[in-house]
Amino acid sequence: MGNSYAGQLKSARFEEALHNSIEASLRCSSVVPRPIFSQLYLDPDQHPFSSADVKPKVEELDKDLVHRCTQNGSLDFSNTLTVNDMEDDEDDEEMSDSNSPPIPYSQKPAPEGSCTTDGFCQAGKDLRLVSLCMEQIDIPAGFLLVGAKSPNLPEHILVCAVDKRFLPDDHGKNALLGFSGNCIGCGERGFRYFTEFSNHINLKLTTQPKKQKHLKYYLVRSSQGVLSKGPLICWKECRSRQSSATCHSIKPNSSVSSTVTPENGTTNGYKSGFIQTDAANGNSSHGGKNSATSSTPARPGNYSLSPRPSYASGDQATMFISGPPKKRHRGWYPGSPLPQPGLVVPVPTVRPLSRTESLLSAPVPQTPLTGILQPRPIPAGETVIVPENLLSNSGIRPVILIGYGTLPYFYGNVGDIVVSPLLVNCYKIPQLENKDLEQLGLTGSQLLSVENMILLTIQYLVRLGPDQIPLREEFEQIMLKAMQEFTLRERALQMGAQWIPVSPGQLPWLARLIASVSQDLVHVIVTQNSLAEGISETLRTLSEMRHYQRLPDYVVAICASKIRGNEFCVVVLGQHQSRALAESMLTTSEFLKEISYELITGKVSFLASHFKTTSLGDDLDKLLEKMQQRRGDSVVTPFNGDLNEYVSPQEAAAMIPTQNLDLDNETFQIYQPQLTVARKLLSQVCAIADSGSQSLDLGHFSKVDFIVIVPRSEVLVQQTLQRIRQSGVLVDLGLEENGTAYQRAEKYVVRLDNEIQTKFEVFMRRVKQNPYTLFVLVHDNCHVELTSVISGSLSHGEPSHGLADRVINCREVLEAFNLLVLQVSSFPYTLQTQQSRISSSNEVHWIQLDSMEDMSCEEKLYFGLNEYSKSLQWGITSPLLRCDETFEKMVNTLLERYPRLHSMVVRCYLLIQQYSEALMALTTMASLRDHSTPETLSIMDDLISSPGKTKSGRGHMLIIRVPSVQLAMLAKERLQEVRDRLGLQYRFEIILGNPASEVSVATHFVARLKTWRGNEPEEWIPRTYQDLEGLPCIVILTGKDPLGETFPRSLKYCDLRLIDSSYLTRTALEQEVGLACCYVSKEVIRGSTVALDLSGKEQERTTVSENESDELLIDLERPQSNSSAVTGTSGSIMENGVSSSSAADKSQKQPLTPSFQSSANSVGLDEGVSTGTVGTGETLKQECDSLGPPMASSTTSKPSLASSSSSSGPRALPWPGGPVQGCRGLHAALPPIVILSKAAYSLLGSQRGGKLPSSSSLLPHADVAWVSSLRPLLHKDMSSEEQSLYYRQWTSARQHHADYSNQPDPNSGAWACHPRRLLLTGPPQVGKTGSYLQFLRILFRMLIRLLEVDVYDEGEINTDHSESSEVSQSEGEPWPDIESFSKIPFDISVHDPKYSLMSLVYTEKLAGVKQEARKESRAEEARKRATVSMMLTKYAAYNTFHHCEQCHQYMDFTSASQMSDSTLHAFTFSSSMLGEEVQLYFIIPKSKESHFVFSKQGKHLESMRLPLVSDKQNLNVVKSPIFTPSSGRHEHGLLNLFHAMEGISHLHLLVVKEYEMPLYRKCWPNHIMLVLPGMFNNAGVGAARFLIKELSYHNLELERNRLEELGVKRQCVWPFIVVMDDSCVLWNIHSVQEQTSPPVEAGVSSKNVSLKSVLQHIEATPKIVHYAILGIQKWSSKLTSQSLKAPFSRCHVHDFILLNIDLTQNVQYDFNRYFCEDVDFNLRTNSSGLLICRFNNFSLMKKHVQVGGQRDFIIKPKIMVSESLAPILPLQYVCAPDSEHTLLAAPAQFLLEKFLQHASFKLFPKAIRNFKSPVLAIDCYLNIGPEVAICYISSRPHSSNVNCEGVFFSGLLLYLCDSFVGADLLKKFKFLKGATLCVICQDRSSLRQTIVRLELEDEWQFRLRDEFQTANSSDDKPLYFLTGRHV
C-alpha cells in the first residue's frame, strides 16, 4: 500500500471508516465518495495537527504586522492574537474545509413566511447566548447545551441542545456519526440531520454544513448560574489545539508535516513522495486518486512581498502544509477557481510533501485561504506548465527562489521543480524597536526599494563562486549593509546633496549591466505581464537544451509590470547549486529517510552496478576472488612485518604483541580547569540559594544523589558509566558501598529510549521519598533531539522524539524543590532562544585561558574548532583540515550522471570504492594507485602499514562518518569483504559505530587489546571507543548526530567527506568536526611557525608522486617543538613526535638524564631553555613544561585547558605507538587530521580570506529560527557568554522545539525561566563529564559543611601548676554540696585555652615552676587556634542561614507588616558606677510581650517578669532569662536557640549596640532586643556585660517590689540570669566509664544534650542562691577521666555562666574593658568571698566564627594622609603628651589594652619570665603579655587574697585605682631593686593627684619623659600613664 501506517490497522477503525464511507456515499449525490482506505490511512487522528489550521483573514494580517512563521510552516500567531482572535480566525475557515479556494454552497430556500433573521430560529425565537444566559433551559437527559457560531454573527454564540452521543469525548474520539438536536428557541425536537438543523437556526452557510465546523463550544453555568462559553469541543478533525477545559491561553499549533499519502504512494514506511497538483494544494478534488497530470494547477500562493512588513513566511524552506484530503463538496469541479492574483496572501513555508517522486522533487507551496468566494477564471499569463521529462532531459531539477511579488501557478510535471523560500524573508523588512535599529545603525524610515533589492540580489549571485550556493545569512548581511549605506546617504541628503533613486525604467538595463560581468553565469529575463512568462521561458530553454550548450547558474526573472510594479524571482539552474539548494531544504531526519527510501526502492541499482567494476574496468568481485585464490589460506602477518609477509590464520590468531607500559587509561584525574568549572557551578547553585526567590534551600539537605540522562547511544552510556566508576563519585557521595559501586553504577545512567519512562518514574519516586536529599538530574548532550512531546506524536519512526521534553520539562521535575536540573552541552545554541527555560545567569561557561602562566602548568592543551580553523594559517604542507579536491571532482561528475539520487548516496558509494581500491593498490594491484585520491591512499597506507613496524602491533584509528545507517552497513560489508579477500583480517578491524548497538570487535583483536592493557579480567571486552586505544581500525560512525562519544588518542584521521551542504546549521556542522577535538601536546599549538610532519610517513619510504605533498621535514632552525630533543635523536626526521627509527632507537630506552638540556640546545631550543628554568635537579616533567617559548596568544584563541579525565581524555599517545619509555607527557600528542567536503571546508576554513561566512554565522540549529532578517553579525571572537546573549535576543524556538511552549508571562512580558535549572557549556571533548562529577562531589561536601561546624578543640592550659582539690568529692554526685564545696580553695589560674597568650595569674605554686616553663615563642595575635569539625545535632544553636520547618515561626515573620508589630520601649535606671541615669531601649515583638509587665494606663514598660526560687521544677520551663551580647554577627551569631531549647518557650534577649540594631532587627525579627545607649557604640564587651548586670539588678528590685505587694518574700524572687556568647553551639554531658583494670585509663563517654537540659540541671542545684556564678567547662577532644575526676571545680568560668545578680550586687564588670573582662570579674568575685562553681560533667562547644566580635576593629589614623599606609604597630598606640604623633581613630581603652599586651619588655623588664617575682596589680587584672605573671590583690577590706609573704615584686600596675587603694596598702609590699611602676589614670590632673595621694615619689623615681598618653585626640579622651623605677 505504501503508506506510513502500515500494520496499524485496527478493526474498530476499519469499521468506523467503512461506516463513514457508506454514509458519505448515501449523503452525497454527485461525487465519488472518499475511498475507505484514504480515510483510514489519511485519518487526521494520526495527525493531531491537521491542515485546517489557524489561517488568518487577510485584513487581520494587515492588522497584525509581525507574524512569525515557524519551521513547520504555518503562521504562528502566538505573540499577537488573543484567544478570541484565534477563535474568530478559525471561523473563517467555513469558507473552505481544505486549504483550497472556497465554493459557494447552495442551500435550500427557507420555507415561506419563516423568520430569516441571523441569531433567531425560523420560528422567530432568539437563540443568542447573550439573551439566554440567565434563562433556565430544560433539556432532555443525555443532551448537552452547546454553542454554534454563525459566520454572519461572529460576535454571537447560538445556543443549541445536542445529544451528547454525537459529540466527541475529551480525546476527540467516539462521537457517533450523524446528529440529533433540539432547538431551544421554539422547542422543536428531533432534528436528525445537521443540514436541516442549520437551516432551522439560520446559519446561512456558504459551505456544506458540518457539525464539526459549526458546533464550537460546550456551554457551562457559572457559580452565579449564568450560562457562559466553556471549553472548545474537541472534534478529532478539529485542530487538536491542546485546549482543555482549564487552559484558555490556547496557542494555535501549525500542522507539523501532516503528510498526505495517496493510494499510489510509495511502499516504504515514511512520507512517501510528493503529491502533485491539487493534493499539494490541499483540496484533493479527485477523492484522493491523484493523477500526476491532473489539470488542477498547483499554485504557490500569491506572494505579495511589499516592502512594508507584513508577515514572515516560513523561516527556512521547509514545511509544507496540507491536511488529509477531505470529502469533496457538492458543486466542486476539478478545475478549481483561483483567488485574485493581486491579493496579499501569506504563503506558509514549503516543505516537500508525500508524493510519488522522491523527496527532492518540487515542494510547491499551497494556496492558503483567501477571502474570495466567487469563482474566477484563471488568467492565462499566471500559469507555468512544467515541461514533461524536464529532469530526465536536462539532468537538472530547477529551484525557484521566491523573490518579491506573486508567483504563478505550476501545472503539469511539477515533480521536476522545487520552490524554495530561502531568501524570501530577506526581502521583507521586519519592524524593529528603536533600540534594535540603533544597534544596527539604521533609522526607522529608510527601506530598500524593490529595484534596489533586485540589483542587490543579482550582484550577490554574480559574486558567488562556482562551488557556492546562496546562503540566507550571507545575503541578510548584504541587505543590512545596504540599508546602513542608505542611512548614511539619507543623512548626507539632509546636508543638501542630491540623490536620485533607481527608476523602474532604468531597472532592466542596470540589471543586465550587473549580470554582464558574470561570464554568462547569471542571466536576466525581463517580462512585461507576469513572472510566469520569464519562468516558462527559462524552463522551456532548459528542456530543449542540447548537452554541449552551457547553462547559466542563475536566471533572474523580472516582471516590470505597470500595474503591480516590479516583481522578481530567481531560477537556479546550476547543476551543483540547484541540487545543493534542494537538498539543504530537508532536515537531517528527512534526508536520511530519503536515502533509505532510495536504497529500499532500488533506485540506486544503476549506481551500484557502476561501482561493480574498478576504475580500470575490471570486474571487482572476480578480481578479489582471483587475489584470494592466489593467496590461498594464508593471511597477511598481523603486525611486526610487511604487507607481503604471510602466515597461517592459526599463527596469526596466536601472535601476542608486547605489552604496552604507556597506558594510563584507568587513572581518572580531575584537572585544574575542571575544578574551576565545578566551582563555578557550585557558586551558581549557591547564588540560586541566596537569591531570595526561595527556590532552593541548601540548608535543608544532607545528601546528594544524581542521575545522568544521555542520548540513545550505547557507547555513550558505557563511557559515562566508566567515568562514574573511575571517579569513585558514588562512594564519595555515600550512595553505594565500595564493593558494590561497580555493579550499581548502571542505575545512575539512563538513556533516552522507550524504557526511560519506567526508570525515570523510579527516580522521581526516590526524589519524592527523600526530601532531605538534593537530587541532580544531569542531561548530557542536551541539544540532541530537543523536540516537544506534542510534535513527537507526528514523527513516525523516530522513537526518541519528545522524550527529553517529557522527562526534563514534566511537571514533577519543575516542581520538585529538591531537584536541580543540569543541562550539559557543547552546542547549547538550541537552548539559548528567546523562549529558553534557563536563565542566562544560570549558564556556566567553560573557562577561557588567556595567560601563558596558566598554560605552563598543564602538559596538554585543548585543540578545538577554533584551533582547527586557525591551523590553516600555519603554512604546513600537510594541514590538519583538508579538502580532497580530487574526490570532489569525481563526485561532481557522478552527480551529473545520477540527478535523481541524493548526493550523499553517490558520495558514499564513491568513498567505498576509493577505500577498496586504495586497499587493493597498496597490497596487490599497484596499477590502481593512480585511481585513488592521494588523500585516501595515504590514509590507508598509514593505517595498514603502521602495525607492521613494531612488535606491539599498535596502529591508528580512522573514523568514516556515514550518517545513514543503511549506507554505513553497506560500507562496512563492502570494506570488510575487500579486507578479508585481501587477507588483512588480522591486520586491522572494521567496526560499525552504530549508536543503537554495542561496540563489536573480533576476538583476536580483543585478545590483543587485553594484552596491551595488562591486568584485565578474562571476560573483559571493549565497550567504548576509548577502549580501542592503539587498535588499528576503521570505525564507520553512523547515526543522525554524533552524540559526544570520546575517541582514543590513537585516532588519527577523521573522514567527513560525506558531510555536505545538507549540514547548513552551526550545530550540525560543528558537531561533526567536534569528533576530532581533543587535547594535544603544547608544542602543537604554536601558530604559523610550527612545522610538524603530521603525515606519519616513514623516512625511508619510496616517494610516490601523490604523496610528495604530504612530506615535510621539521625545520631545525625554529625552536618550537621540543619533541625531537626529547626523544634523544636530536634532529632526525620527526615522525609525529617519535623518532622515525623508534623501533630500533636504543637511546630512547635510556633514562633521560640531565644531558637532556644539552640535547635540547643542540636542536636550537635556546629560546625555550633560557625562558624556562630547567635545572638539572628538577624532574623531567618540569623540564617538559618549561620548554618552549611562550605561546603566541594570537594563535591560540584562548584555548581551554583541561584534562584527560573528562568527556575527552587527551589523546596523547604518539601515533606510531613505539615502545617509548619515560614521561608520557613527552610525546607530542597530535590532533587528528580531518578531511572535509568542499561545502564544509569553505565554511570552516573560511577564516583565511575573511570573505566567506564562517560556520558561526549560520542558523545555530535546525529547531530554532531567526527572529529578524536584520540583525548584527555574530563575531567568531565573541565569548560564549556573549554568543548566548546574542542567540537569546535574535533566535526563537520553532514550533516543534521543546521550549516553544514556554511563552512569556502576559503581564510582565518576561519569559519564565526555571529557577533550579543550569546549563554547562564547553567545547566538545573538553572535559565536561569530569567537571560535573566533581561538581557533585563538592556540592555534597558543601552540604556536609553546612551540617558541620568547626568548634575549638584545645586542651586546658596551666594544668601543671593548678591547685589540686584537697577536699575529696564523691564522684557520682549530680550537684555540689555547699558545705564541702565552700571548703575547696579557689583555683586562681586561668585554664581556658583562649587565654593561652595571656599573663599568668600568680599563685604560690607558680613560684616553684621553673623559670623557663613559658618559653613558647611569642605568637602573633591572629594565631590559628585548633578547631575540629563536628556534625550539628538536633540540639545545636544556629545562625540566620539555618531554615527548617520546625523553627521558621521562631525565625521569620509571616509578612512585612509584622516588622512593625514589635514595639520600642525606653527603660531608664540610675547607675552608681556611671554616676548618671542610663536609658536603654527594648524592642519587644508582640509575641514576646507576655514576658514583661506594662503599666495599667499606657503601654509603659515597668519590668521584666521573673519566676520564684520556690517554683516547682517544670520540664518546659527554664527560669533564668538568657542574655547574649553580640556585635558584628547579625548573620553569623548563633542566636537561634529554638533547637537548643527543644522548642520550649524561653526568654532570650539580644544585647546589641545602637548602630547595629537595624541589622539585627532585620535578621532576627522575633527576638527581644536590648539596645545599648549610643555612648557605648565603640565600647567593648565589658560595657555590655556591665549593663546587662546593672539592668538585671535594677529589674530584680522592681520585681521584688511588685511581687512583695502580692505577698511574695523578696528573697524568693529568682536572682539568676544566663549570660552566654553568640558562638556557643553545642552542649555535652560526660560520664566516666568504669575502669576495667587499674593500669588502664578509664574512658569518657559523652553525649550531646540540649541547652535546656543543661540549664534545668544547674537551676536545680540545692541552695543555689548561695552561689555567685555557675558555669561549665570548655569541650576538648582531650577531655580525660582525670579532668572529670572532680565533678565540680571552684575556678574560673567563661563564655556561658549563670550569674547571681543579687550576691554579686557590689562586684561589677569593668565597663571600659575590651579583653579579659571575665577573668577580671571572676578574680574580684572570688576575692569578695563568693562561690564560683564549674560543673565538670557538662561541656560547651564554641564555634569558630570568622567574623564579628573584636576582630573587626581595624586601627586607622584619625586623619588619613595617604591610602597606602604601613600597618600601625602596637607600640605606636601610645605617645608622649602634646607630641606630633599620628593620632588614631580608636577608643583610648582599646589602645591601652593592646599596647600593654605587647609592651611588657619595655614596661616591666624585670618581670620577663620571672614568675617568682610577678607584677603586682591592685584591684585589676590586665593582660600585660604572656611572658609575665600578675599577682592580683584586692584592696577591699576583708577580701581573700593570695599569700604573698616573702615575694619580691618586679613591678607595680595601678589602673584607675579608687579610694580603697592607699599609701599604707602599698607599703606592705616589697619590690626588687629596679622594679618598674605603671600608673594609669583618666587624665593628667588625676594622674598627678594619684601620685601625690599614694606618696609614690618616696620610693619611685619619675622622669618627665616617662609620661605617656594613648594616641587619641583630646576629643576622644585619651588615657594617661606614668612609668617609674623603684629606688
Salt bridges, closest charged atoms under 4 A:
GLU16 OE2 - LYS236 NZ 2.62
GLU23 OE2 - ARG27 NH2 2.96
ASP43 OD2 - ARG13 NH2 3.87
ASP45 OD2 - LYS173 NZ 3.72
GLU60 OE2 - LYS63 NZ 3.90
ASP62 OD1 - ARG308 NH1 3.96
GLU87 OE1 - LYS229 NZ 3.09
ASP88 OD1 - LYS149 NZ 3.40
GLU90 OE2 - LYS216 NZ 3.83
GLU90 OE2 - ARG239 NE 2.90
GLU90 OE1 - ARG241 NH1 1.70
ASP91 OD2 - LYS149 NZ 3.16
ASP91 OD1 - LYS216 NZ 3.19
ASP92 OD1 - LYS57 NZ 3.65
GLU93 OE1 - ARG239 NH2 3.82
GLU94 OE2 - HIS214 ND1 3.78
ASP97 OD2 - LYS210 NZ 3.50
ASP118 OD1 - LYS204 NZ 3.19
ASP126 OD2 - ARG128 NH2 3.16
ASP163 OD2 - ARG165 NH2 2.77
GLU188 OE1 - HIS200 ND1 3.87
ASP278 OD2 - HIS286 NE2 3.67
ASP315 OD1 - ARG472 NH1 2.12
GLU357 OE1 - ARG397 NH2 3.51
GLU357 OE2 - ARG900 NH1 2.90
GLU382 OE2 - ARG564 NH2 3.78
GLU433 OE1 - LYS435 NZ 3.25
ASP467 OD2 - LYS1238 NZ 2.78
GLU474 OE2 - ARG463 NH2 3.37
GLU476 OE2 - ARG472 NE 2.41
GLU476 OE1 - ARG1271 NH2 2.57
ASP520 OD1 - HIS523 NE2 3.92
GLU537 OE1 - ARG540 NH2 2.84
GLU544 OE1 - ARG540 NH1 3.31
GLU567 OE2 - ARG564 NE 3.08
GLU583 OE2 - ARG579 NH1 3.33
GLU583 OE1 - HIS902 NE2 3.93
GLU590 OE2 - LYS271 NZ 3.15
GLU590 OE2 - ARG351 NH1 3.37
ASP664 OD1 - ARG1049 NH2 2.85
ASP664 OD2 - ARG1224 NE 3.24
GLU666 OE2 - ARG1013 NH2 2.77
ASP705 OD2 - ARG766 NH2 3.12
GLU714 OE1 - ARG751 NH1 2.50
ASP732 OD2 - ARG1337 NE 2.60
GLU736 OE1 - ARG744 NH1 3.53
GLU736 OE2 - LYS747 NZ 3.72
GLU746 OE2 - ARG725 NH2 3.57
ASP753 OD2 - ARG751 NE 2.92
GLU785 OE1 - HIS801 ND1 3.96
GLU785 OE2 - LYS1040 NZ 3.59
GLU798 OE2 - LYS593 NZ 3.93
GLU798 OE1 - HIS801 ND1 3.24
GLU815 OE2 - ARG811 NE 3.17
GLU843 OE1 - HIS845 NE2 3.06
GLU843 OE2 - ARG1288 NH2 2.61
GLU859 OE1 - LYS860 NZ 3.94
ASP884 OD2 - ARG1057 NH1 2.59
GLU885 OE1 - LYS1238 NZ 3.42
GLU888 OE1 - ARG907 NH2 2.74
GLU935 OE2 - ARG882 NH1 2.62
ASP942 OD1 - HIS956 NE2 3.42
ASP942 OD2 - LYS1052 NZ 2.64
GLU977 OE2 - ARG981 NH2 3.47
ASP980 OD1 - ARG979 NE 2.94
GLU989 OE1 - ARG979 NH1 3.05
GLU1016 OE2 - ARG1013 NE 2.97
ASP1027 OD1 - ARG1013 NH1 3.91
GLU1029 OE2 - ARG954 NH2 3.50
ASP1055 OD2 - ARG1057 NH2 2.84
ASP1060 OD2 - ARG907 NE 3.54
GLU1070 OE2 - ARG1066 NE 3.01
GLU1072 OE1 - ARG961 NE 2.57
GLU1111 OE2 - ARG1101 NH2 2.73
ASP1115 OD2 - ARG1118 NE 3.08
GLU1135 OE2 - LYS949 NZ 3.79
ASP1185 OD2 - LYS1181 NZ 2.68
ASP1263 OD2 - HIS1261 ND1 3.85
ASP1263 OD1 - HIS1296 NE2 2.93
ASP1299 OD1 - ARG837 NE 3.02
GLU1348 OE1 - ARG1345 NH1 2.98
ASP1350 OD2 - ARG1345 NH2 3.02
GLU1354 OE1 - ARG1425 NH2 2.84
GLU1356 OE2 - ARG1734 NH1 3.09
ASP1360 OD1 - HIS1361 NE2 3.29
ASP1387 OD2 - HIS1391 NE2 2.56
ASP1392 OD2 - LYS1674 NZ 2.92
GLU1412 OE1 - LYS1415 NZ 3.76
GLU1421 OE1 - LYS1794 NZ 3.60
GLU1489 OE1 - LYS1499 NZ 3.89
GLU1542 OE1 - LYS1652 NZ 3.58
GLU1597 OE2 - ARG1600 NH1 3.39
GLU1597 OE1 - ARG1610 NH2 2.93
GLU1599 OE2 - ARG1602 NE 2.73
GLU1604 OE1 - ARG1610 NH1 3.23
ASP1621 OD1 - ARG1585 NH2 2.99
ASP1621 OD2 - LYS1742 NZ 2.91
ASP1622 OD1 - ARG1529 NH1 2.73
ASP1695 OD1 - LYS1394 NZ 2.67
ASP1695 OD2 - LYS1674 NZ 3.03
ASP1695 OD1 - LYS1742 NZ 3.51
ASP1702 OD2 - ARG1600 NH2 3.00
GLU1717 OE2 - ARG1585 NE 2.98
ASP1718 OD2 - HIS1694 ND1 2.89
ASP1720 OD2 - ARG1713 NH1 3.68
ASP1720 OD2 - ARG1724 NH2 2.16
ASP1778 OD2 - ARG1884 NH1 2.96
GLU1793 OE1 - ARG1713 NE 3.47
ASP1819 OD2 - ARG1836 NH1 3.20
GLU1827 OE1 - ARG1809 NE 3.39
ASP1858 OD2 - ARG1836 NH2 2.85
GLU1895 OE1 - LYS1867 NZ 2.83
GLU1899 OE1 - HIS1926 NE2 3.04
ASP1906 OD2 - ARG1903 NE 3.10
GLU1907 OE2 - ARG1884 NE 3.20
GLU1907 OE1 - ARG1888 NH2 3.50
ASP1916 OD2 - LYS1758 NZ 3.02
